Amino acid sequence: MSSLKLSTVTKTFGRHTALDRVGLTVGAGERVALLGHNGAGKSTLMKIVLGLIPADGGSVEVLGAAPGSGAARAQVAYLPENAAFHPSLTGEEQMALYLRLRGAPASQARPLLDRVGLGDAARRRIGTYSKGMRQRVGLAQALIGRPRLLVLDEPTSGLDPVSRREFYAILEELAADGAAILLSSHALTEVEARTDRIVILSKGRVVADDTLAGLRRNAGLPTRIHVAARPGAADDVARELRAGRRNGVMVDLVCPPDEKLSRLGRVAELGHLVEDVEVVPPSLEDIYDHYSRRTQA
Ligand SMILES: Nc1ncnc2c1ncn2[C@@H]1O[C@H](COP(=O)(O)OP(=O)(O)OP(=O)(O)O)[C@@H](O)[C@H]1O
């Protein structure tokens, strides 16, 4: 059974269609990244999953229950994009407050803060925390009650690379424990290798839903091969490869993915004229652009 299942979900605001027949599933233990440009519909989708706003059409199932129902809320955690905390409370006091609101013992505050690496700062006022530390408080509050589905809205925006890595390491542990995770982000580079599946939303529509390897394969974007010629051989290399010369030494080839090996074979045959060769696969940005553009047609 999927922890989260959306089918043909539609949402309009006035005449603007924010979500257009969106289908999406997240299984137990799966980390799914929801990617999209500003205004693509990511937050709207999350609000519907949380039951904060209703969908206009389609169906949403959250751990087998209706979004926003008592059964769903008991098992779902949410980290909003800009989580705000009381600056004069310490991390421990803020967590104790949330725990009491949830009917859980306040004594869990410290272990939860330890879990997100904030144990040493637990007795300091949140007003003195860095942005990364505040995000960790947000994650700690999302962990209250061992949720089965975590919905995280751009959880790592503004975090430095080290804090990001640590944040994703915690998510990996949660997924290994069977939690389903849906997180939104603007950047494909960021979620690379840190999520199991990537869903790209563009103008309210799902334009891709696959693993990163699958997205790469299906995009079929060209590969670039940069060949460095030996001194004085650039013209010969360019002619033999029927490619363009970038400067006095470099020759650049662009080819479809299925021609890569045969073109490299040809480069190898010219070994005596070649100093070095570099294969540059399509960048993550290229892949993201490729799928995002589909809705503009
Ligand atoms: N309450 C609302 N009333 C009117 N329009 C809205 C409302 N909420 C969202 N929208 C519109 O719906 C579209 C999707 O917005 P949403 O916030 O879901 O995008 P997003 O992908 O989360 O963007 P961002 O990355 O900028 O946070 C936008 O065009 C937005 O202006």
PDBQT file of the ligand as one rigid body, heavy atoms in Angstrom, charges set to zero:
ROOT
HETATM    1  N1  LIG A 301      -4.466  31.060  -2.038  1.00  0.00    +0.000 N 
HETATM    2  C1  LIG A 301      -4.154  31.308  -3.314  1.00  0.00    +0.000 A 
HETATM    3  N2  LIG A 301      -4.881  32.179  -4.039  1.00  0.00    +0.000 NA
HETATM    4  C2  LIG A 301      -4.591  32.419  -5.345  1.00  0.00    +0.000 A 
HETATM    5  N3  LIG A 301      -3.563  31.843  -6.006  1.00  0.00    +0.000 NA
HETATM    6  C3  LIG A 301      -2.798  30.979  -5.334  1.00  0.00    +0.000 A 
HETATM    7  C4  LIG A 301      -3.052  30.674  -3.946  1.00  0.00    +0.000 A 
HETATM    8  N4  LIG A 301      -2.108  29.773  -3.550  1.00  0.00    +0.000 NA
HETATM    9  C5  LIG A 301      -1.320  29.528  -4.630  1.00  0.00    +0.000 A 
HETATM   10  N5  LIG A 301      -1.738  30.253  -5.689  1.00  0.00    +0.000 N 
HETATM   11  C6  LIG A 301      -1.151  30.228  -7.038  1.00  0.00    +0.000 C 
HETATM   12  O1  LIG A 301      -1.012  28.874  -7.449  1.00  0.00    +0.000 OA
HETATM   13  C7  LIG A 301       0.218  28.671  -8.133  1.00  0.00    +0.000 C 
HETATM   14  C8  LIG A 301       1.025  27.589  -7.440  1.00  0.00    +0.000 C 
HETATM   15  O2  LIG A 301       1.542  28.136  -6.204  1.00  0.00    +0.000 OA
HETATM   16  P1  LIG A 301       2.428  27.287  -5.200  1.00  0.00    +0.000 P 
HETATM   17  O3  LIG A 301       2.652  28.133  -3.995  1.00  0.00    +0.000 OA
HETATM   18  O4  LIG A 301       1.805  25.961  -4.999  1.00  0.00    +0.000 OA
HETATM   19  O5  LIG A 301       3.775  27.116  -6.035  1.00  0.00    +0.000 OA
HETATM   20  P2  LIG A 301       5.180  26.535  -5.571  1.00  0.00    +0.000 P 
HETATM   21  O6  LIG A 301       5.567  25.521  -6.608  1.00  0.00    +0.000 OA
HETATM   22  O7  LIG A 301       5.143  26.098  -4.167  1.00  0.00    +0.000 OA
HETATM   23  O8  LIG A 301       6.107  27.809  -5.741  1.00  0.00    +0.000 OA
HETATM   24  P3  LIG A 301       7.407  28.310  -4.895  1.00  0.00    +0.000 P 
HETATM   25  O9  LIG A 301       8.532  27.455  -5.369  1.00  0.00    +0.000 OA
HETATM   26  O10 LIG A 301       7.553  29.726  -5.350  1.00  0.00    +0.000 OA
HETATM   27  O11 LIG A 301       7.111  28.170  -3.438  1.00  0.00    +0.000 OA
HETATM   28  C9  LIG A 301       0.900  30.041  -8.188  1.00  0.00    +0.000 C 
HETATM   29  O12 LIG A 301       0.600  30.640  -9.428  1.00  0.00    +0.000 OA
HETATM   30  C10 LIG A 301       0.263  30.800  -7.052  1.00  0.00    +0.000 C 
HETATM   31  O13 LIG A 301       0.239  32.194  -7.318  1.00  0.00    +0.000 OA
ENDROOT
TORSDOF 0
